[in-house]
Amino acid sequence: MQYRGSCHCKAVSFTVDVDLANPITCNCSYCQRRGSILAFTPEQNFSLESGKDKLTEYRFNTNKIEHLFCSVCGMESFSQGEAPDGRRMVAVNVRCLEDVDVSSLNPTMVDGRSR
């Protein structure tokens, strides 16, 4: 299904075709603090509509995931990286999608802390 999403101040906005049937949460040092619910989709299903010039990148640990957040409001609405098979993927923060009732989702907990 296609969704519109944005950061808090809407300087960064996007459309994405993503399945919300299997979202995750993660307990790694970063995700635990951030509190996001993530859904993954191939990069070609994601379109940045505005705010490319407002994105700031943060990497940690293996430096493979491009955590991108708005330099105006600080919200990370998505990140980019490679799946284990090498495909480019986008992880969308479901909390940043319009018209999604996050209380209806049943995210799977991923033990990122142990990886």
KAFENFEN-V648844 format. One record per residue. N is the residue number from 1. OMEGA is omega in whole degrees, 0 to 359 (NA if undefined). Layout:
<<N/OMEGA> <N/OMEGA>>
//
This chain:
<<1/181> <2/180> <3/169> <4/179> <5/179> <6/170> <7/182> <8/183> <9/179> <10/175> <11/176> <12/178> <13/185> <14/167> <15/183> <16/172> <17/186> <18/177> <19/181> <20/182> <21/185> <22/179> <23/179> <24/163> <25/185> <26/180> <27/176> <28/185> <29/181> <30/184> <31/180> <32/180> <33/184> <34/177> <35/182> <36/170> <37/188> <38/171> <39/187> <40/178> <41/175> <42/184> <43/182> <44/178> <45/184> <46/178> <47/176> <48/184> <49/179> <50/172> <51/179> <52/180> <53/180> <54/184> <55/174> <56/184> <57/174> <58/176> <59/176> <60/179> <61/182> <62/180> <63/182> <64/181> <65/178> <66/176> <67/185> <68/180> <69/182> <70/179> <71/178> <72/185> <73/178> <74/183> <75/171> <76/181> <77/176> <78/173> <79/183> <80/177> <81/179> <82/172> <83/179> <84/179> <85/176> <86/179> <87/175> <88/183> <89/173> <90/173> <91/183> <92/173> <93/185> <94/178> <95/180> <96/179> <97/178> <98/172> <99/174> <100/177> <101/184> <102/179> <103/178> <104/181> <105/178> <106/185> <107/176> <108/177> <109/176> <110/181> <111/179> <112/181> <113/183> <114/183> <115/NA>>
//
